[in-house]
Amino acid sequence: MAYDSLRPYLQVLEQQGLFRWVDKEVDKEWEVGAVYRMIFRAMEEDNRYGIGFRNVKGHEGGRIVAGVIASSRKMIGTVLGCEPTLEAIHERVTAGMNDPIEPVMVDSGPCQDVVIEGEDVDLGKLPVPIWTPEKDAGPYLTPLWVTKDPDSGRRNIGIRRCQIKGKDRTGILFGAPDRGGAIHHAKYKARGEHMPAAIFIGGDPVQYLVAPARYGADELAVAGGIRGEAIPMVKCKTVDLEVPAESEIVIEGHVLMDEVEPEGPFGEFTGFMAGGREGPVFQVTCITHRKDPIVLGVISQFPPSESSMIKRALLEAGLKKHLTVDLNLPGITDVHALEAGGGTATLWISMKKMYAGHVDQTAMGVMGHFGMSYFKWIVLCDDDIDINDPFMRDWVMAWRVRPDKDIKTIPNTASVELDPSSFEPGKTQADITGTKMIIDATKKWDYPAVSLPPLEMMHQVADNWDAYGLPPLDELKLPRES
Ligand SMILES: Cc1cc2nc3c(=O)[nH]c(=O)nc-3n(C[C@H](O)[C@H](O)[C@H](O)COP(=O)(O)O)c2cc1C
């Protein structure tokens, strides 16, 4: 399934009842952010839809769209063209990782229908909302950034928050130093050169799903593998970079080497405001866009959010491949990154334990994965447990863990830079470290049978429930063994 651009994709979402336009006039300074919050604070996952605003106060003709990438698993399935199950999502992403298709260059694209350079550049003309009113430092884009490694020329794509600070100036948060974009930035800094960078917004929504992970391959090639077609790219006008030709908006410029200034705070995926520290500056040289461009935002802030949904689904897929294919570790049945931790704090793994040391080595394999700042809690349990079921996770923690023997902490490891528990007041990014905890929640010896009737009896009764003349049952939830 390949969407040419954001626009046909929105039509598909609309047909499926997963997207609505709003015609009421809205104030982007507070109202838009508050309405978007309702998608995650007042709608069950199966009922969520993305929202577009086309009557934004002070921005005649401007359009803001958000909640359209990952408000629900059903929506992620629509982006990927697969069933809305985690298994199908993981399968599609893994297929893209295994068979990436490199982007192709084209001579021109709609993202350059309008070209604005020099004095005419004015980011204030774009309707960019305040996501967490009265708390964010200003309007923020949540776009895709492209940079290149100055040594190898290898491209990196990442979603990064982007504070609009003036007509031709934004902030950027590179996050932990292990991120692809942060590595490029450090290399340019060591050379004393400004870093060419470009922001792009819109295009095939699959680009937003693949950006947060790292694959050892160009993220856009992984996106090409998933969609089964190469992503067409055009050359930027003022920097030596390429961007997807079908984007809505492209902002070109340089991350300056000789300037820092306060960036943030911004409502973050952890559920807390974060920032207000010194950060790099992006000096804009050119804006190009389609006619009547759409500003697409990705809803982050308090979990659950699009950010936690994306991270969860994609990091799970990437980790599964890393553990089972790249490291060739046996016995792993499932991995699950909990959304309350934004998809990056707590990880559960179910596995068939096969040899002494298997559990700890699997946990170490997680820590050796990309994003070494991720997953401060790593819990490993036997494969009889459905780790997607919160009650079963609590049950396993209650009865299969002996704290003095089964829990290890590993101090002085990388921390998610926005984790308020690691970021002591007065410290800078360079100072912060965190701790990882490995919890071995597997059975260490044979356990007694579980205190439930045998599974066959439970199924027999459930299948025959009508015969008892009682109201219908809800979902039958059983451990996999009894
Ligand atoms: C909505 C959203 C906003 C994000 N903002 C940032 C950010 O400002 N800085 C950052 O390092 N990561 C941010 N992330 C996490 C990024 O997905 C991730 O760091 C980045 O894409 C990793 O790519 P890289 O390691 O290839 O650079 C954000 C993710 C989402 C979904």
The ligand as an SDF file (V2000), in Angstrom:
LIG
                    3D

 31 33  0  0  0  0  0  0  0  0999 V2000
    5.9230   13.5080   18.0350 C   0  0  0  0  0  0  0  0  0  0  0  0
    7.3360   13.1090   18.3220 C   0  0  0  0  0  0  0  0  0  0  0  0
    8.2460   14.0880   18.6980 C   0  0  0  0  0  0  0  0  0  0  0  0
    9.5610   13.7480   18.9660 C   0  0  0  0  0  0  0  0  0  0  0  0
   10.4390   14.7240   19.2980 N   0  0  0  0  0  0  0  0  0  0  0  0
   11.7300   14.4000   19.4890 C   0  0  0  0  0  0  0  0  0  0  0  0
   12.6950   15.4030   19.7610 C   0  0  0  0  0  0  0  0  0  0  0  0
   12.3860   16.5780   19.8320 O   0  0  0  0  0  0  0  0  0  0  0  0
   13.9770   15.0250   19.9340 N   0  0  0  0  0  0  0  0  0  0  0  0
   14.3640   13.7170   19.8610 C   0  0  0  0  0  0  0  0  0  0  0  0
   15.5400   13.4060   20.0040 O   0  0  0  0  0  0  0  0  0  0  0  0
   13.4680   12.7690   19.6280 N   0  0  0  0  0  0  0  0  0  0  0  0
   12.1680   13.0750   19.4340 C   0  0  0  0  0  0  0  0  0  0  0  0
   11.2680   12.0980   19.1830 N   0  0  0  0  0  0  0  0  0  0  0  0
   11.7140   10.7430   19.1730 C   0  0  0  0  0  0  0  0  0  0  0  0
   12.2200   10.5150   17.8010 C   0  0  0  0  0  0  0  0  0  0  0  0
   11.3440    9.7220   17.1000 O   0  0  0  0  0  0  0  0  0  0  0  0
   13.5630    9.9180   17.7910 C   0  0  0  0  0  0  0  0  0  0  0  0
   14.4080   10.5380   18.7000 O   0  0  0  0  0  0  0  0  0  0  0  0
   14.2130   10.0700   16.4740 C   0  0  0  0  0  0  0  0  0  0  0  0
   13.3240   10.0260   15.4060 O   0  0  0  0  0  0  0  0  0  0  0  0
   15.2440    9.0170   16.3940 C   0  0  0  0  0  0  0  0  0  0  0  0
   15.8240    9.1010   15.1720 O   0  0  0  0  0  0  0  0  0  0  0  0
   17.3830    9.0310   15.0080 P   0  0  0  0  0  0  0  0  0  0  0  0
   17.9850    8.2320   16.1420 O   0  0  0  0  0  0  0  0  0  0  0  0
   17.4870    8.3400   13.7210 O   0  0  0  0  0  0  0  0  0  0  0  0
   17.8760   10.4410   15.0020 O   0  0  0  0  0  0  0  0  0  0  0  0
    9.9510   12.4150   18.8870 C   0  0  0  0  0  0  0  0  0  0  0  0
    9.0370   11.4350   18.5000 C   0  0  0  0  0  0  0  0  0  0  0  0
    7.7480   11.7680   18.2130 C   0  0  0  0  0  0  0  0  0  0  0  0
    6.7960   10.6720   17.7770 C   0  0  0  0  0  0  0  0  0  0  0  0
  1  2  1  0
  2  3  1  0
  2 30  2  0
  3  4  2  0
  4  5  1  0
  4 28  1  0
  5  6  2  0
  6  7  1  0
  6 13  1  0
  7  8  2  0
  7  9  1  0
  9 10  1  0
 10 11  2  0
 10 12  1  0
 12 13  2  0
 13 14  1  0
 14 15  1  0
 14 28  1  0
 15 16  1  0
 16 17  1  0
 16 18  1  0
 18 19  1  0
 18 20  1  0
 20 21  1  0
 20 22  1  0
 22 23  1  0
 23 24  1  0
 24 25  2  0
 24 26  1  0
 24 27  1  0
 28 29  2  0
 29 30  1  0
 30 31  1  0
M  END
$$$$
